[in-house]
Amino acid sequence: MKDATNNPASADTLTDAERAELQALRKEKERRLQQQQRAELQALREEQRRQQRERAEDERIAKIRERNRRAMEPDEDLRMPFAQKLVLGTLAFFVVVFIIYYFMH
């Protein structure tokens, strides 16, 4: 019996079992590569979602800070609802009437 490794012509040919093993190894390599690519894609998607959440949170914080800054600025006019002005005016009227009544008696 001749050894297949000693014969140069038979060194290039593979047996059916070797071909099957080689194909199985190639399939396994391809499967691992696809799995790695899916994992990388998933990681990129997660990173993108995290960045979007951070941007949304930063925008929300910026809006709140701007609203609070505007609320703390002094205004020239009284910006309050008409009903609130009406209640304050009515209270002021009753205070004036009470003071007048108090000093008249």
Secondary structure by P-SEA (a helix, b strand, c coil): cccccccccccccccaaaaaaaaaaaaaaaaaaaaaaaaaaaaaaaaaaaaaaaaaaaaaaaaaaaaaaaaacccccccccaaaaaaaaaaaaaaaaaaaaaaac
